[in-house]
Amino acid sequence: MSYERAGLGRSDPGPKPHSAEQIARELHALLKARAIAPPYILVGHSAGGLFVRVFAHQYPEEIVALVLVDPATEEDYERMQRDKSGRYMEVAAAYSSFVLAPQLRSTLNL
């Protein structure tokens, strides 16, 4: 499953603030609402890399693997939070996403 987090693409704006912790909670709620059971393999690109790491920290018993593709760092996230113009967030949003790959569970015999 692939999705656009709150405020990106066709997704609703979602609650504020859009912290990494809030984004991870929203992903967790989405997975539960869609009845997608753990264990999860999460793939995060750019800012999504930071968000899947936060998800793994918040829900360690539900994660079997993370795939980080050119992930953002904590310093990048702090820079995004300080950017008042929104330009950094626009660029990061264009190149970041969460991807859930439950079909890999069977491939990996999980």
N, C-alpha and C positions, 0 to 999 in steps of 0.2 A: 504494500500500500504506500502511496506517496501522497503528501498533502502540503498545502500552503498554510503556514502558521497564521494566526490571527493578525489581521492588518495587511496581509500580502495577497496579491492576486485577487481571486474571487472570494476570499475568506472575509467574514465579518470582522469589524475592528477589534473586538475583544476588550476585556477589562484593562484598565491602566493600573499601575505602570506595567510596561512590557519588559519586566526583568527576565533574566535567564531562568530564574526559579519559577516565575509565573508561566513562562512558555513550556517548561518541562511539566508543570502541573496540568496545563491544558492538553498536552500530548497524552499524558496518563489518563485524563478524563475521556479523551477521544477513544483511546484504545479500549477502555472499559465500556463505553457507550456502544462501540461497534462489536463488542463481545470477542475481541481478539485477545486471547489468553497468552500470558508469558510461557516460556521464556522468549525474549526479544533479541533480535539482532538489529541494531540501529546504525544507520549510515548518515553522517552529517557532513555537509560541504560548507566551507567558509564559516559563517556565523553558526550554521547548523552544527558544526563540529563542537563548538563550545556548548550548545544547548543539549546535545546528546550526552556530553560528559556530565552536565548538571543532572540530567535525567538519571544517569547511571549512579550518581552519588545519592540522589534522593530515593531511588528504588533499586538498590544493588541486587536484591534477591530476584529481580525480574529480568535481569540482563545476562546474556551469555556471551555477547560480543559487541564491540563497537568497531565501525569502520570510519576512519577520519580521512576525509579527502580535502587536502589543502585547508586544514582547520584554522579558524581564528583563534587567537590567544586571549588570555585575560586582559592583556594590555590593549588589544584591539577592541575588546568589549568596553573597557573603560573609555577609550577614545570615542566610541559610538555614543556612549551615554553623555559625554561632555559636548558633543557636536550639536550646537544650537541650530545650525542651518538645515539639518536633516539630510544633507548631501551624503554624508558617510553612510547613513542608514539606507538611503536609496541604492547606493552602490552595493552595500552588503546584501540588501534584500534581493537584488537582481541575481546574486550569485550564491544564495544560501537556501537550503531546504533540509527538511527531515525526510528520510525515506525509511520505511519499515519494511523489512524483507522477511515475512514469516515463511515464505516458500523455501527459504534457505534452511530453515530448521529441519525439514525432512531430508534435504540433500545432505546435511551434516549429521543426520541421525540424532537430532536433539529431541 
